Structure formats: C-alpha cells, structure tokens
C-alpha cells in the first residue's frame, strides 16, 4: 500500500489536484482511498457528484462509539473510496484534534485492512502545519509528501513552511518531500518563481499543471476532469502525474 500526503495553502487547488489524481489512478486500475483533512470537508466532493459526504467527526458526534466503516467511507467515482475527517463548529474546538480523532477511528475500525487500497492519499490543509495537520508527516501515515503551489507569494510562503515541517522529521524515517506540484495561476514568471523556491528548499518542481477552464467547468458539474472528459488535454496532465507518483 502506497501512502502519500498532498499539502498546500487553502484555495490553491490542492483538493482539485488530489481528486483528479485519485480519479486518474483509478483509471490506471488502482484502488484508491482519498482522505480529506480539512475542516471544510470538501476534498472529495468532485468524486461524489459535487455533494458533501458525512464527516468522521460528525458521525462520531451523532453515534458515539457505535460507528461502522460504512458510516464514514463512501464509494465515489470509479470506485474511489472517500473519507472526510471533518472539523469542529467554527469558533469551537481544534481542527487539528479533529483530524487526530478521525485518524484514530479509522485505525480502530481497521479501515485499511478491510478495504485494502493500493494507494491512500491524504489531502491536507497547509496553511498551518501543527497538531493534527502534521499527522501524515510525523506519525507514519504517509511515506511521501507533495506540495501544491502556484507562483503567488502566500502560496509559496506556505509551501516553504510545509517543507520546513517535513524536514523536521526526515531523520526519524518519516515522510519525505518528493517535490512541488505547480498548479498554475498564470502569475508573471510563474515557472521561474516556483523553480527558484524549489532550489531554495532543496527540492524540485515535480509536475506542472497548466491553468485550463475545463477544470472549473468540471467542478461546476460536480466532477473531476477525468470523469467529465478523460481524453482531453487536462485529463492527460493528471494521468501523467498519477503514473509518475505510482512509479516512484
């Protein structure tokens, strides 16, 4: 079982990239589980028709200890298994603790043994890298980390912070930073800016995703690009990313 984490600043297109990657991997014949680790719980919605699935935390709050895997794991497009950790009510509680509780519940219920996915993808908010948000890096949940960024200043700033967090734990045999995924926003000199950042953090630009309106059109229809049109140029961009990651 291959386990990866995809980090990035909120709004950078991290969940869009992750869900399209999951869909692409499923088309390559792999069984995929995608776990959203953002209080907004919107990581998997393009895999389930644009809807929001019940989160682990919400189900735990309603059912207490009487939670079954079928209550929190949902089959999405082309068999992709979808999980949303969820978070507390805004202004109350700690989102990081919510992620920890969700992870512990998945372990308690032997989710990975039951579903036996080929690849697990954690989609993690990267504006802060503390508490539960750093769980995939430091607790052995993920083997490899990829950071989604653009050439926008705050996106690159977040990417730098995430790389610092990963490096804090690399000597302990935890997750490794494999590189930056440039999700283009058409910023001036964007490729050069992100390449410079990659050099500064001793990493690489792992994959380039151009800006294309088909991505937004697909999302408006509650779909990934792969589902909307799996033969278009952007579908091939995500399939190429999937092939690179699976062959690492």
C-alpha positions as CSV (number, residue, x, y, z in Angstrom):
1,X,0.0,0.0,0.0
2,X,1.4,3.3,-1.1
3,X,0.6,6.3,1.2
4,X,1.1,9.9,0.2
5,X,0.1,13.3,1.5
6,X,-0.7,16.3,-0.6
7,X,-0.3,19.6,1.2
8,X,-0.9,23.2,0.1
9,X,-2.3,26.5,1.1
10,X,-6.1,26.8,1.2
11,X,-7.6,27.9,-2.2
12,X,-4.5,26.8,-4.2
13,X,-6.3,23.9,-5.9
14,X,-5.0,21.2,-3.7
15,X,-8.2,19.3,-3.4
16,X,-8.9,19.7,-7.1
17,X,-5.5,18.3,-7.9
18,X,-5.9,15.5,-5.4
19,X,-9.4,14.4,-6.6
20,X,-8.2,14.4,-10.2
21,X,-5.2,12.4,-9.2
22,X,-7.4,9.9,-7.4
23,X,-9.6,9.6,-10.5
24,X,-6.6,9.2,-12.8
25,X,-5.2,6.5,-10.6
26,X,-8.5,4.6,-10.6
27,X,-8.4,4.7,-14.4
28,X,-5.0,3.2,-14.3
29,X,-6.5,0.3,-12.4
30,X,-5.6,1.1,-8.8
31,X,-7.9,1.0,-5.8
32,X,-7.7,4.5,-4.2
33,X,-8.7,5.9,-0.9
34,X,-8.8,9.6,-0.5
35,X,-8.9,11.1,3.0
36,X,-9.8,14.8,3.3
37,X,-8.0,16.5,6.2
38,X,-9.6,20.0,6.1
39,X,-12.4,21.2,8.3
40,X,-14.3,22.4,5.2
41,X,-14.7,18.7,4.3
42,X,-14.7,19.5,0.6
43,X,-11.8,17.3,-0.6
44,X,-13.9,14.5,-2.1
45,X,-17.0,16.4,-3.4
46,X,-16.0,16.2,-7.0
47,X,-15.7,12.5,-6.7
48,X,-19.3,12.1,-5.4
49,X,-21.3,14.4,-7.7
50,X,-20.5,17.7,-6.0
51,X,-22.0,16.7,-2.7
52,X,-20.6,16.7,0.8
53,X,-20.3,13.3,2.5
54,X,-20.8,12.9,6.2
55,X,-17.6,13.5,8.1
56,X,-16.0,11.1,10.6
57,X,-16.3,13.7,13.3
58,X,-20.0,14.4,12.6
59,X,-20.8,10.7,12.6
60,X,-18.8,10.2,15.9
61,X,-20.7,13.1,17.5
62,X,-24.0,11.5,16.4
63,X,-23.4,7.8,17.0
64,X,-20.7,7.9,19.7
65,X,-18.7,4.6,19.7
66,X,-21.3,2.9,17.6
67,X,-19.7,3.8,14.3
68,X,-19.3,1.4,11.3
69,X,-16.9,1.9,8.4
70,X,-19.9,2.1,6.1
71,X,-20.9,5.3,8.0
72,X,-17.7,7.1,7.2
73,X,-16.3,5.5,4.0
74,X,-18.2,6.2,0.7
75,X,-17.6,4.9,-2.8
76,X,-17.2,7.7,-5.3
77,X,-16.4,7.9,-9.0
78,X,-14.9,4.7,-10.5
79,X,-14.6,3.1,-7.1
80,X,-12.5,5.7,-5.3
81,X,-13.1,5.4,-1.6
82,X,-13.8,8.8,0.0
83,X,-13.4,9.9,3.6
84,X,-13.7,13.3,5.2
85,X,-12.2,13.8,8.6
86,X,-14.2,17.0,9.2
87,X,-13.7,19.5,12.0
88,X,-15.5,21.3,14.9
89,X,-18.0,24.0,14.6
90,X,-16.2,27.2,13.6
91,X,-15.1,29.1,16.7
92,X,-15.3,26.0,18.9
93,X,-12.7,23.3,19.4
94,X,-9.5,22.5,17.5
95,X,-9.5,21.3,13.9
96,X,-6.1,19.5,14.4
97,X,-7.6,17.5,17.3
98,X,-10.5,16.6,15.0
99,X,-8.1,15.1,12.4
100,X,-6.3,13.1,15.1
101,X,-9.7,11.7,16.4
102,X,-10.7,10.8,12.8
103,X,-7.4,9.0,12.1
104,X,-7.7,7.1,15.3
105,X,-11.2,6.0,14.5
106,X,-10.1,4.7,11.0
107,X,-7.4,2.7,12.7
108,X,-9.7,1.3,15.3
109,X,-12.1,0.1,12.6
110,X,-9.2,-1.4,10.6
111,X,-10.2,0.6,7.5
112,X,-7.1,-0.1,5.6
113,X,-7.2,-3.8,6.2
114,X,-10.9,-4.1,5.2
115,X,-10.7,-2.0,2.0
116,X,-7.0,-2.9,1.2
117,X,-6.4,0.1,-1.1
118,X,-3.4,0.2,-3.4
119,X,-2.8,3.9,-2.6
120,X,-4.0,6.2,0.2
121,X,-4.0,9.9,-0.4
122,X,-4.2,12.4,2.4
123,X,-5.4,15.8,1.3
124,X,-4.1,18.2,4.0
125,X,-4.6,21.9,4.5
126,X,-1.2,23.5,4.6
127,X,-1.8,27.0,6.0
128,X,-0.8,25.7,9.4
129,X,1.4,22.6,10.0
130,X,0.7,21.8,13.6
131,X,-1.1,19.2,15.6
132,X,-3.4,17.0,13.5
133,X,-2.3,18.7,10.3
134,X,1.2,17.3,10.7
135,X,0.0,13.8,11.5
136,X,0.6,12.4,8.0
137,X,4.2,13.8,8.1
138,X,5.2,12.6,11.6
139,X,3.1,9.6,12.5
140,X,3.9,7.3,9.7
141,X,0.6,7.7,7.9
142,X,2.3,8.9,4.7
143,X,5.5,7.9,3.1
144,X,5.8,10.8,0.6
145,X,4.7,14.4,0.6
146,X,3.9,16.6,-2.4
147,X,3.1,20.3,-2.0
148,X,0.7,22.1,-4.4
149,X,1.7,25.7,-5.0
150,X,1.4,28.5,-7.6
151,X,3.7,31.4,-8.1
152,X,1.6,33.6,-5.8
153,X,3.6,34.8,-2.8
154,X,1.5,33.5,0.0
155,X,1.2,30.1,-1.7
156,X,5.0,29.8,-1.9
157,X,5.3,31.0,1.7
158,X,3.0,28.2,2.8
159,X,5.0,25.7,0.7
160,X,8.2,26.8,2.3
161,X,6.7,26.3,5.8
162,X,5.5,22.9,4.9
163,X,8.9,21.8,3.6
164,X,10.4,23.0,6.8
165,X,7.9,20.9,8.8
166,X,8.7,17.8,6.6
167,X,12.5,18.3,7.1
168,X,12.0,18.4,10.9
169,X,11.1,14.7,10.8
170,X,13.1,13.3,7.9
171,X,15.8,11.9,10.1
172,X,13.3,9.9,12.0
173,X,12.3,7.8,9.0
174,X,9.0,9.7,8.5
175,X,7.6,11.1,5.2
176,X,9.9,12.6,2.5
177,X,9.2,15.6,0.4
178,X,9.1,14.5,-3.2
179,X,8.6,17.9,-4.7
180,X,6.3,20.8,-5.7
181,X,3.3,20.4,-7.9
182,X,2.9,23.7,-9.7
183,X,-0.8,24.4,-10.2
184,X,-0.5,27.4,-12.5
185,X,-2.4,30.7,-11.7
186,X,-0.8,32.5,-14.7
187,X,1.3,34.7,-12.4
188,X,4.0,36.5,-14.3
189,X,7.3,34.5,-14.5
190,X,5.5,31.7,-12.5
191,X,7.6,28.8,-13.6
192,X,10.8,30.7,-12.7
193,X,9.5,31.8,-9.3
194,X,8.5,28.2,-8.3
195,X,11.7,26.8,-9.7
196,X,13.6,29.3,-7.5
197,X,11.6,28.2,-4.5
198,X,12.3,24.5,-5.2
199,X,16.0,25.2,-5.3
200,X,15.8,27.2,-2.0
201,X,14.1,24.3,-0.2
202,X,16.4,21.7,-1.9
203,X,13.5,20.1,-3.8
204,X,12.2,20.0,-7.3
205,X,9.2,21.1,-9.4
206,X,7.7,17.6,-9.7
207,X,4.9,18.3,-12.1
208,X,3.3,21.2,-13.9
209,X,-0.5,21.7,-14.2
210,X,-1.5,24.5,-16.6
211,X,-4.5,26.6,-16.0
212,X,-7.4,25.5,-18.1
213,X,-11.1,26.4,-17.9
214,X,-12.1,22.7,-18.3
215,X,-11.1,22.2,-14.7
216,X,-13.6,24.9,-13.5
217,X,-16.3,23.6,-15.9
218,X,-15.9,20.1,-14.5
219,X,-16.1,21.3,-10.9
220,X,-19.2,23.3,-11.7
221,X,-20.7,20.0,-12.8
222,X,-19.6,18.2,-9.6
223,X,-17.0,16.1,-11.4
224,X,-13.3,15.7,-11.9
225,X,-11.8,16.4,-15.3
226,X,-11.2,12.6,-15.7
227,X,-14.9,12.0,-15.3
228,X,-16.0,14.9,-17.5
229,X,-13.7,14.1,-20.4
230,X,-11.0,11.5,-19.8
231,X,-9.4,12.1,-23.3
232,X,-8.9,15.8,-23.1
233,X,-5.5,17.5,-22.6
234,X,-6.0,18.2,-18.9
235,X,-7.0,14.6,-18.2
236,X,-3.7,13.5,-19.7
237,X,-1.9,16.0,-17.4
238,X,-3.4,14.3,-14.3
239,X,-2.9,10.8,-15.7
240,X,0.8,11.7,-16.3
241,X,1.1,12.8,-12.6
242,X,-0.6,9.6,-11.5
243,X,1.9,7.5,-13.5
244,X,4.9,9.4,-12.0
245,X,3.7,9.0,-8.4
246,X,2.8,5.3,-8.7
247,X,6.2,4.5,-10.2
248,X,8.2,6.3,-7.5
